[in-house]
Amino acid sequence: MGKHEEKSCPRCSAAFECRPGDICHCQCYDTPLTVEEKAFIEDRYNDCLCRDCLLELRQRYIFFREKYLLYEK
């Protein structure tokens, strides 16, 4: 089976298990992110984040995008 790695989230320091060798069972696998949301996160962090932080940053991206679109009009 694939390699599993204990990691600490660089954003919140929570411990989680990263499964790059078994991505379908990784904690991030079912976290829906658009290409834009992934780019937003990758611009800020170099390593894997816990699922809670991924979801929180996704919401932050949506908020900033909507705010930007509101002011752009």
Residue, then its C-alpha position, 0 to 999 in steps of 0.5 A: m500500500g502507499k506511503h503514509e506520513e504524519k505531518s503538522c499543518p503549517r497553518c494551525s499546527a494540527a497533526f494529520e496523516c498525509r497519504p501521497g501514495d494512497i491519495c484516494h484515502c488522504q484527508c484532502y482528497d474529498t476537499p473540493l477546490t477549484v483551480e483558482e482556490k488551489a492557486f490561492i492556497e499554493d501562493r501562501y503555503n509550500d506544504c500540505l495543510c489539514r482539511d480544516c485549514l483547506l476548507e477555511l482558506r477556500q471560504r476566505y478565497i470565496f469571500f475575497r473574490e466576492k468582495y473584489l467582484l462587488y468593488e469592481k462594478 
